[in-house]
Amino acid sequence: MRSFGIYIVFCFLLLAFFLFVFFYRGIARGVFSGSDFFSDIISSRGDALRVRALQAENARLKEEVFRLESTSRAKTPPDEKEVFLAGVYSRYPFLDKQSIIIDFGSREGALPGMPVLAGESFLIGEIVSTSKKQSEVRTIFDARWVGSVFVRLSSSPGVTARGVLKGGAVPRVELISSEFPLREGDVVVNASEKFPFALPIGVLLEPKKGGGGFWEDVPMRPIVGIRDTYNVSVLRNFP
């Protein structure tokens, strides 16, 4: 009887050993497969971040190329009779971008409606009021700014989409048909008769599609920011 009991205990321990080995291997396999699963998730997130970084860099390079092309197209220095180079008064530390004050007034021939450019090439606003020595300029960051624009599609060279630029803290292009394949970095140029034709204004940020046949949200970044603008060019002979 005693030998039989020892035999039963031995069989029980042997069975427990095999069960332990079996479950241990299963658990280990599950842990490692799980770690592979999480590794795949981390890897896919890293790939998404890299894609977004490449898209942002691509948009920045498009903007830089367009800036260089616009500068190279400048023929000769502007005639002082046609363009007045005005300084921009500082409002530091206030960051109101809706309007700026420039040192160009009625004494020099300033009139409401005159286009105001940054860097002699990029539309940034228009004169709305004047005094003897100064003028107030409404910028594209003002919510009252509305103007027709074209969007040059990088995906389809030579093709442009019509839209309406509405000002604000972040200007947006509205009423663009969803049939046009917009991309971040596409260039926005003026199409309003109030300003010179095809003057560059900005580049698209990250457009989002919507329903109803139009793009839902198309934010735009001006090529030249207000904070970086210390001088502007006023077109005296337009319109």
C-alpha positions, 0 to 999 in steps of 0.5 A: 500500500505504501508503494502504491501511494508513492506511485500515485504521488509520483504520477501526480507530480509527473502530470503536473510537470507536463501541464506546467511545461505546456502552459508555460510555453503557451503563455510565453508564446502569447507574451511574445506574440503580444509584444510583436503586436504592440511593436507593430502598433508603435511602428505604424504610429512612427510611420504615420508621424514620418509621413506627416513630417514629410508632407509638412516639409514638402509643403514648406519646399513648395512655398520656398520654390514659389517664393524664389520664382516670384522673386526671380520674375521681378523685372526691374526695381519698382518706379517710385511713382508707382510704388511707395515703400512704407514702414510698418509701425510696431504695436508690440507687445500687442499682437493684433494682426487685423490692421497695421499702421504705415508711414504713408499718408495723404501727403504722399498720395495715399488713398483708400483701396490701394493694395499693400504688398509684403516683399513687393510681391505678396498681397497682404492688405489694402488701405482703408483710411488715411491721415496726413502722414499715416494710413491704416491697412486692413489685412487678410487677417481681418474677418471682414476681408473677402475676395476671389482667389485662384488655387494653383493645383500642384497635383495638376499643373496648369489647373486652377480652382476658384474660391473665396478667401475669407479673412480671420486669425487663420484665413480660409478659402471657401466654396471650392468644388470638391472635384478639385484634388487640393493638397497642402502647399497648393498656392493661393493667388488673387483673382479679385479685380480690386488688386493686381491679377494673380498676386500670390497670397498664401499656401493651403494648410491641410484641406478637409473634404465635406459634403454638398460638393464643396471642400469643408475646411481649407485653411491658408497660411500667408506666405509672409506673416505680419510679425515678419513684416517691417516694410510694405510696398503700396501700389499707387497706380492701382486700380 
